[in-house]
């Protein structure tokens, strides 16, 4: 579903993403881990079209989408959430989500778009909130709204950028169950996450970045026990 070949993104002399390569199969759920500033969100930006790569190739479902516009990548079946919630506050939740139903993988219009929007809102727990001003929602409900908007695009590949961050323990359990329900439908998920409870519960496989480079890729238990991964997170220095 997703193949990344030597993806690189530089800003001046800084390589935020440094020749990263990996692939994710259809239906797979993978965690993308790493300390702050390691390049995780930048990599999601390259996949989703928010930023063009400086080098390398990005293939989605076998199609070369390197450097394509974000709207074309959305049409190819990619949807995402953002680390900092990005909603359209002056619109209703329903109108926010209808935007994705119109511009997602399969374009829908009118009542069909409204039907898809309401179904997505209900799925994330916002049933009955469709007519409120989106800017009046709580932060948690705005995060739910952004997730509903991604779902309404009917993605084949869902990119989640720390969607579970900031949730209390009860909300976290609900969020984990919600994401698991998506994975059971066959959607491919690549999720940036720092909450290890969620990573262990949802991701059979993890990839770890540090300083722009991919330093680990494998089964979650093995990756989280890797001394190089531990050093990247904790700043430990190995003995010579």
N, C-alpha and C positions, 0 to 999 in steps of 0.2 A: 504493500500500500504506500509506503514512504521509503524512498532510497535517497540517501545523502552521500554525495561523493566529494570528499575533500572541500567541504564548504568552508569559506573563509570570508570574514568581514573585518576590514580594517578601518579605523578612524585615525587619520594622520599616521603616526608611526605605531599605533597600538592595534594589536590583533585581538579583537574581542572574541572572535571565533577563528580558530587556527587549524585549518585543514581537518575538519571533523568528518568522519565517515561512519555510517551505520545504516541499517535497514530495519523496517518494522513490517511484519506481516499483517495481512487483513485479520481483524478481530483481536489483535494483540493489545494488551494494556501494559505500557512501559512507563517507568518513572525516570524523570530526568533530574538528577540531583547535582549538588555542588554548592560550595560556599557562595555568599553574596559576591557579585562581581565576576563570577566565573564564566559568564557568557550564555547562560541558559535562556534568558528572555530574548537576547539578541538572536539566538538560533531559532526560536519560535517566530521571531519577526521575519527571518529569512524564509521560513517555510510558508508563512501566511501571506507574504508579499508586502508586509509593512516596511521592510527594508530590502534593497537589492543586494545580493552577495557581491563581494569583491572578486571572488573566484570560486571554482567548483561548480557542481551541478546538483539540482534538486529535482527528483522525479516523484510524481504522485500518480499512483495506479499505472505506472509504466510510461506516463507522459512527462516529457521534459518541461517543467514549469519554472525553470531558472529565470529569475528576474521579471517574471510576469506580474502584471498589475494585481492588486489584492482582489478586485472584483472577478477577474478571470480565475484566480485560484479558488475563490469561493464557489464559482460555477463548477470547478473541478471536484468539489466535494470536501472542502476544508473549512472548518469553523473553529473559532477560538474564544476564550475569555481572556481578560487582561488582568495583570497583577494589581493595577489600580482601576477600579470599576469605571467603565465608560458607557454611560447611558445617555439617552436624549431626555433631559429632565423636564422639558416643557411638554412632552408628549405623554400620553397614557402608557401604562405597561403594554396594553394590547397593541397600540400603534408602534411602540418600540419593537415588539416581536414580529409584527407584520412586515417590517422592513426586511428582516431576514427571510421570511417566507416568499417575498417578492424577488430578492436578489440572491437566494441560496442556490443549491445544486439544481433544483427544478423550480422554475419561476411559477408562482401562483398569484392570482389576482382576485380582488373583490372578496366575496363571501368565502371562497376557498382559503384565501390567505388569512382571513379572520378566524376561520375554523381551526386552521393549523396553529395560529397564535394562541388561541384559548386552550387548545389541547396541551401545548408546550407549557403555558403558565400553570395549568392544573398539575402537570407532571412534576413541577418543581415546588409545588405547595403554595402557589399564588392564585389559586382558584378564587374568584370573587373580588380580586384586586384589579381587574382589567381596566376599569374606568377611572381609577385614581390618577393623580399627577405622579409620574414616575419619580420626580424630585422629592416628593413627600414620603416615599418609602423609607423604612429603616435601612441601615447599611447592609444588614444581612439580607433583607428582601431585595435590595438593589443587586446584590450578588446573585440571588436566585433569578432575578430578571435577566441579568446578563447570560446566565446559563440557559434560560428558556430561549433567549434570542439565538444562541448558538444552535440549540436543538431544532428550532424552527427552520434552520437552513438545510435540514435533512443531510447532515454531513456523513461522509464515509470515514473521515479523519477528524477527530476532535482534539484540539490543543487546549489544555487547561493550565493556566499560569497561576499557581498558588491559590486555587479557588477555595481551598479549605482553610486558608489562613484567617486567623481572628475569630474562629468559632469556639464557643464554649464546649465542654465535654459532651453535653447532650446533642448540641447542634452538629458536632463533629461526627458522632455516630450516625445521625440522620444523613449527613453529607456523604459519608462513606457508603451507606446503603443506597443512596441515590445514584452515585457514580457507578456502583456495582450493577445497578439495574440497567444502566446504559450499556455497559460492557456485555451484558447478557443478550443484547439485541444484535451483537456483531459489529458495533461501531469500534473502529480502531482508536485507541486513546494514547496520547503522549502527554504526560502530566508532570509539570514542574512542581515539586513539593518538598517542604522541609519537615513535615510532620511524619516521623518514622512509623507511628502507629498506622497511619493511612497508607503509607508506602508498603508496609508489610501486608496489610489487609487487601490491597487492591492490585499490586504490581508484582507479577511473577518474575519480571525482569527489570533491572535497573541499569541506567547509564549514568556515569558521573563525569562532570566537567570540572576542570580547575585551570584558571588562567587562560581560558579560551580553548584548551585542548581536552580531548576525550581521554580520561585516564583509566576508566574501567567500564566493562560491559559484560553482564552475565546474570545468573540467577540472583535474586535479591539477597538471600541469606549470605551467599558467598561474597557478593560485592560489599555489603555492609561490614563484613569482617575483614576486608582487604586492608592491610596496613597502610597502603598508599592513600586509600580513601579516608581512613581515620586520620592520617596526617594532614590531608587537605582540609578537613573540617576543624581539627583541633590545633593545627599549626605545630605539630610535633616534628622534631628533626630526628631522622633515623641515625643510628650509630654508624660510623664509617667502617 
